[in-house]
C-alpha cells in the first residue's frame, strides 16, 4: 500500500513539473556511504561503510528543481548479541533508496551552482541471514547540499553530501543454527546514514 501511494505521488509530481521544466539533467553518481548503528533489546546491529551507486533525474525550472533519485548500497551488517555471543554474526545487507525531492539552487554564475534540498521516499532493506532472508521497507527522508560545476552547456560535475534516515525502521531477524532452527534476535530503532559523492551531469535542454 505504501509503495503504491508513493509511486502514484511520483508519477503525478513528475508529470506536473516536467511540463514547466526548462532543463532536464541525468546524473549517474558514485558515493561513499557511512554505516549506521541500530540498538535492539539484546544487542546491536552495525551497518558497515561501503560504496553506493545511484542515478538522479532533475527537472530544473529557474533555480528550483524537482528530482527523482535511486541509489543502492551493497554492504554488510554485523549483529552483536550482548548476552549470547554465540548468536553474533555477519550478514549481507542490500539497501535501496527511492526518493523524490526539491532542490533550491543558489547560482553564483553559470558554471558554479551551489544547492540545497530535501527529499522523501521509500527505503528497502534486504538482509541475507542464512538460512533465511528478511525484507523490510520504511518511509524515509533526506537532506542534501552540494555544488554543480558545469564544464560546458551539456556536461558538468556534481559534488554532494547527504543525510538519510528512515522515519520508522521495524527491524530484522537473525537466526543462529541451521535449517532455520535457533534463536531470533531482532533490531528495531531509528538510525541515520550520511554519504559523500560525485556525479556526472548530462544536461538536456527543452529548447
C-alpha positions as CSV (number, residue, x, y, z in Angstrom):
1,X,0.0,0.0,0.0
2,X,2.8,2.4,1.0
3,X,4.7,1.6,-2.2
4,X,1.6,2.2,-4.4
5,X,0.9,5.6,-2.8
6,X,4.5,6.7,-3.2
7,X,4.5,5.5,-6.9
8,X,1.3,7.5,-7.6
9,X,2.7,10.6,-6.0
10,X,5.9,10.3,-8.0
11,X,4.1,10.0,-11.3
12,X,1.8,13.0,-10.6
13,X,4.6,15.2,-9.4
14,X,6.9,14.2,-12.2
15,X,4.2,14.9,-14.9
16,X,3.3,18.3,-13.4
17,X,6.8,19.5,-13.0
18,X,8.1,18.2,-16.3
19,X,5.7,20.5,-18.2
20,X,7.3,23.5,-16.6
21,X,10.9,22.3,-16.6
22,X,13.4,24.3,-18.7
23,X,16.2,21.8,-18.4
24,X,16.4,18.1,-17.6
25,X,19.6,16.7,-16.0
26,X,20.6,13.0,-15.9
27,X,23.2,12.3,-13.2
28,X,24.8,8.9,-12.6
29,X,26.8,9.0,-9.4
30,X,29.0,7.1,-7.1
31,X,29.1,7.7,-3.3
32,X,30.8,6.6,-0.1
33,X,28.1,5.9,2.4
34,X,28.8,5.7,6.1
35,X,27.1,3.0,8.1
36,X,24.7,3.3,11.0
37,X,24.2,1.6,14.3
38,X,20.8,0.2,15.4
39,X,20.3,-0.7,19.0
40,X,18.0,-3.6,19.8
41,X,16.7,-5.1,23.1
42,X,19.5,-7.7,23.4
43,X,22.2,-6.4,21.0
44,X,23.2,-4.0,18.3
45,X,23.3,-4.1,14.5
46,X,26.2,-2.3,12.9
47,X,25.8,-1.4,9.2
48,X,29.3,-1.1,7.6
49,X,30.6,1.7,5.5
50,X,30.7,1.0,1.7
51,X,30.4,2.4,-1.7
52,X,26.9,3.1,-3.1
53,X,25.7,3.8,-6.6
54,X,22.9,6.0,-7.8
55,X,21.0,7.8,-10.6
56,X,19.3,11.2,-10.4
57,X,16.8,12.8,-12.8
58,X,16.5,16.5,-12.2
59,X,13.9,18.8,-13.9
60,X,15.1,22.4,-13.5
61,X,12.9,25.5,-13.7
62,X,14.9,28.7,-12.9
63,X,16.6,28.0,-9.6
64,X,14.3,25.3,-8.4
65,X,14.5,21.7,-9.4
66,X,12.3,18.6,-8.9
67,X,14.3,15.4,-8.6
68,X,13.8,11.6,-8.8
69,X,16.6,9.6,-7.2
70,X,17.6,6.0,-6.8
71,X,20.7,4.7,-5.1
72,X,21.8,1.3,-3.9
73,X,24.2,0.3,-1.2
74,X,25.6,-3.3,-1.0
75,X,27.1,-3.7,2.4
76,X,27.5,-6.0,5.4
77,X,25.6,-5.9,8.7
78,X,27.2,-7.2,11.9
79,X,24.9,-8.3,14.7
80,X,26.5,-8.3,18.2
81,X,24.4,-10.0,20.9
82,X,25.1,-8.6,24.4
83,X,24.2,-11.7,26.4
84,X,24.8,-14.6,24.0
85,X,28.0,-14.1,21.9
86,X,27.3,-17.4,20.0
87,X,24.4,-15.7,18.3
88,X,26.5,-12.8,17.0
89,X,27.0,-13.0,13.2
90,X,27.6,-11.1,9.9
91,X,25.2,-11.0,7.0
92,X,25.0,-9.4,3.6
93,X,22.7,-6.3,3.5
94,X,21.4,-4.5,0.5
95,X,19.8,-1.1,0.9
96,X,17.9,0.7,-1.8
97,X,16.6,4.3,-1.6
98,X,13.8,5.6,-3.9
99,X,13.3,9.3,-3.3
100,X,11.5,12.4,-4.8
101,X,12.7,15.8,-3.7
102,X,13.0,19.5,-4.3
103,X,16.3,21.5,-4.6
104,X,17.0,25.2,-4.4
105,X,19.9,26.4,-6.4
106,X,22.0,29.4,-5.4
107,X,23.7,30.3,-8.7
108,X,26.8,32.4,-8.3
109,X,27.4,32.2,-12.0
110,X,26.6,29.9,-14.9
111,X,29.4,27.5,-14.1
112,X,29.3,27.2,-10.3
113,X,25.9,26.4,-8.8
114,X,25.6,25.5,-5.1
115,X,22.4,23.9,-4.0
116,X,20.5,22.5,-1.0
117,X,17.4,20.3,-0.8
118,X,15.2,17.8,0.9
119,X,13.6,14.5,-0.3
120,X,11.1,11.9,0.8
121,X,10.6,8.3,-0.3
122,X,10.8,4.7,0.4
123,X,13.8,2.7,1.6
124,X,14.1,-1.1,1.3
125,X,16.4,-3.4,3.2
126,X,17.2,-7.0,2.2
127,X,19.2,-8.9,4.8
128,X,20.6,-12.3,3.8
129,X,20.9,-14.1,7.2
130,X,21.5,-17.7,6.1
131,X,19.5,-19.9,6.0
132,X,16.8,-17.2,5.9
133,X,16.5,-13.7,4.5
134,X,14.5,-10.7,5.6
135,X,13.0,-7.8,3.7
136,X,11.9,-4.5,5.3
137,X,10.5,-1.3,3.9
138,X,10.3,2.1,5.6
139,X,9.3,5.7,4.7
140,X,12.4,7.8,4.7
141,X,13.6,11.3,4.3
142,X,16.9,13.0,3.2
143,X,18.7,16.3,3.4
144,X,21.4,17.3,0.9
145,X,23.8,20.0,-0.1
146,X,26.4,20.4,-2.7
147,X,27.7,22.2,-5.8
148,X,27.3,21.7,-9.5
149,X,30.3,22.6,-11.7
150,X,29.3,23.0,-15.3
151,X,32.2,22.4,-17.8
152,X,30.0,23.2,-20.8
153,X,26.4,23.7,-21.7
154,X,25.8,20.0,-21.7
155,X,28.3,18.4,-19.3
156,X,29.1,19.1,-15.6
157,X,30.2,17.5,-12.3
158,X,28.1,17.3,-9.2
159,X,29.7,17.1,-5.7
160,X,27.3,16.5,-2.8
161,X,26.7,15.3,0.8
162,X,23.5,13.8,2.2
163,X,21.9,12.8,5.5
164,X,19.4,9.9,5.1
165,X,17.1,8.4,7.7
166,X,14.1,6.0,7.7
167,X,11.2,7.5,9.6
168,X,10.5,4.2,11.3
169,X,12.6,1.0,11.0
170,X,10.9,-2.1,12.2
171,X,14.0,-4.3,12.2
172,X,15.5,-7.6,11.1
173,X,15.7,-11.1,12.5
174,X,18.9,-13.1,12.9
175,X,18.8,-16.8,13.3
176,X,21.6,-18.9,14.8
177,X,21.9,-22.5,13.8
178,X,21.0,-24.5,10.7
179,X,17.8,-25.3,8.9
180,X,16.0,-22.3,10.4
181,X,16.5,-23.5,13.9
182,X,17.8,-21.4,16.7
183,X,17.0,-18.2,18.5
184,X,16.0,-15.0,16.8
185,X,17.4,-11.6,17.7
186,X,15.5,-8.6,16.2
187,X,16.6,-5.0,15.8
188,X,14.2,-2.1,15.6
189,X,15.1,1.6,16.0
190,X,15.8,4.9,14.2
191,X,19.2,5.5,12.6
192,X,20.8,8.0,10.2
193,X,23.3,7.4,7.4
194,X,25.5,10.0,5.7
195,X,27.2,9.9,2.3
196,X,29.5,12.0,0.1
197,X,29.7,11.6,-3.6
198,X,30.2,12.9,-7.1
199,X,28.2,12.6,-10.3
200,X,28.4,13.3,-14.0
201,X,25.8,15.8,-15.1
202,X,24.3,15.3,-18.6
203,X,22.2,18.3,-19.5
204,X,19.2,18.1,-21.8
205,X,17.6,21.4,-22.8
206,X,13.9,21.5,-23.9
207,X,14.7,24.4,-26.3
